[in-house]
Amino acid sequence: MKLEDWLDIRELVLMSVGTDKGRWWADPEFGSELWVLRQTGKVSGETVGNVRRMILESLEWLKDDGLASKIECSARQVGKFRIEYTVTVIKSDGSETLIKEVWNATQS
């Protein structure tokens, strides 16, 4: 089964965001670069913007493959080391999937 054949958009989003870009054997372009931000262990207003940008970049393939017509992401700092983010995936039929998660600047 190809990744594009999966129908669970939530699972695809979580896999894309949670996989370190360049470290998945099947596709070196798959995943996000959030691991780069984690190296500093700090969260700032700039980090929040970078998290949002990196999440959107990691999900671009969903639009390229026709699994989503639009993807939106919002993010905000909560606490010293955490960023809450919300991803909304809009499919071509107009249905939406909302995913709320937290990114931690420190490894746990």
Solvent accessible surface area in square Angstrom, and as a share of the most:
residue,aa,sasa,rsa
1,M,190,0.85
2,K,131,0.55
3,L,29,0.14
4,E,71,0.32
5,D,75,0.39
6,W,84,0.30
7,L,152,0.75
8,D,77,0.40
9,I,7,0.04
10,R,99,0.36
11,E,75,0.34
12,L,0,0.00
13,V,0,0.00
14,L,51,0.25
15,M,50,0.22
16,S,0,0.00
17,V,10,0.06
18,G,61,0.59
19,T,34,0.20
20,D,47,0.25
21,K,66,0.28
22,G,49,0.47
23,R,158,0.58
24,W,73,0.26
25,W,222,0.78
26,A,51,0.39
27,D,56,0.29
28,P,89,0.56
29,E,122,0.55
30,F,11,0.05
31,G,4,0.04
32,S,4,0.02
33,E,66,0.30
34,L,8,0.04
35,W,70,0.24
36,V,62,0.36
37,L,23,0.12
38,R,63,0.23
39,Q,132,0.59
40,T,91,0.53
41,G,16,0.16
42,K,148,0.63
43,V,19,0.11
44,S,54,0.35
45,G,63,0.60
46,E,133,0.59
47,T,14,0.08
48,V,24,0.14
49,G,41,0.39
50,N,36,0.18
51,V,0,0.00
52,R,104,0.38
53,R,104,0.38
54,M,14,0.06
55,I,0,0.00
56,L,42,0.21
57,E,94,0.42
58,S,7,0.05
59,L,0,0.00
60,E,77,0.34
61,W,46,0.16
62,L,0,0.00
63,K,75,0.32
64,D,108,0.56
65,D,61,0.32
66,G,55,0.53
67,L,35,0.17
68,A,5,0.04
69,S,64,0.42
70,K,108,0.46
71,I,17,0.09
72,E,77,0.35
73,C,8,0.05
74,S,67,0.43
75,A,24,0.19
76,R,143,0.52
77,Q,74,0.33
78,V,31,0.18
79,G,56,0.54
80,K,149,0.63
81,F,82,0.34
82,R,107,0.39
83,I,0,0.00
84,E,59,0.26
85,Y,13,0.05
86,T,33,0.19
87,V,0,0.00
88,T,21,0.12
89,V,0,0.00
90,I,28,0.14
91,K,66,0.28
92,S,100,0.65
93,D,115,0.60
94,G,47,0.46
95,S,52,0.34
96,E,119,0.53
97,T,38,0.22
98,L,104,0.52
99,I,0,0.00
100,K,137,0.58
101,E,53,0.24
102,V,53,0.30
103,W,13,0.04
104,N,51,0.26
105,A,0,0.00
106,T,58,0.34
107,Q,157,0.70
108,S,151,0.97
